[in-house]
Amino acid sequence: MLPIKRFQMKKIALLSFLFLTLTSSYSQELNIPVFTQYLADNPFVISPTYAGIGDNLRIRANGLTQWVGIQDAPDNQSVYADFRIANQSGVGASFYNDKNGYTNQAGAKFTFAHHIILDYYSKQYLSFGMSFNINTFNIDIAKLSPTDPDYGITNDRRTTNNNFDVGFLYRWDQFYLSVNGANILGKNIDQFSGYKIEPNLLLNYQVYTGYVIKTANYSEIEPSAFFQYFASDGRSSTDLNFKYRKYNNRDEYYWVGASYRFLNDQVLKPLNLGPMFGFKKSVFYFGYSYQMTFNEMASFNSGTHMITIGLDFLQGISDCPCTQSVDHHGWGY
């Protein structure tokens, strides 16, 4: 076993060096906001490390409308796909479109992940992931008020940016812990000279952790937490989540849950709170989430709605347990 462990440590060191080397580049990037998309059985939304975990080509399409009832409120659409290559690696891609008032952004991410066994008998696995991001941003100047123009805006300020996300995922049987850095490169603000409020940091730290508890009659409960920290202004928030999942067989189940989001300096003052549910029938997946708003915008809107539809197909079971998903693992179907 000793030569195997030495080989594993060499692989860890090599992958870590690769990630750190890439951070010495210089670029910029915006990002799509994270709501409850990742809870629709798709943590690939928040971390590249999940690419290739599972036995299928997994496709998820999300549509989210925020603050229904407010004109020009944010809404976005996104598509995610990932699948395993060989026994211990995965690739993925995502595409998104995000509209917020008079601003628009669209982008894509291309992902690679590698998964290794730390200890076979105790089911400990470690994963590394990296995404290359491309983003375009512009202002819809046609919608600006002609009676009250902003003379500082003379064009649509269209920009194309790129950046990287990197992440690590540790799994121990039914426990998981993901640590992710999104937009790890600094932002070039020379083109925004004269605008002192323009941030030069877009780094977003994300931590996602949880535990799947097997219960009777082919069901399970999954408490989890998702933490975000934004380096640009020091904001941070936490999601506390709970899901109940019931299986009919290995490939079919339904689930219900709830999510509670708050700013970390205002734990007892929720930003969003709401229920969610979904099901998987054969290759088809569906999920829905509703979030009530509790901040100063609450009296002006009827909440945020998200719908997820997906397909899981082209099944190919890996010889490595490090690419098996935590949920429905070990039921014996």
Summary of the structure (lengths in Angstrom):
residues: 333
radius of gyration: 20.8
end to end distance: 31.1
largest distance: 74.9
contacts: 1049
relative contact order: 0.18
helix: 13%
strand: 51%
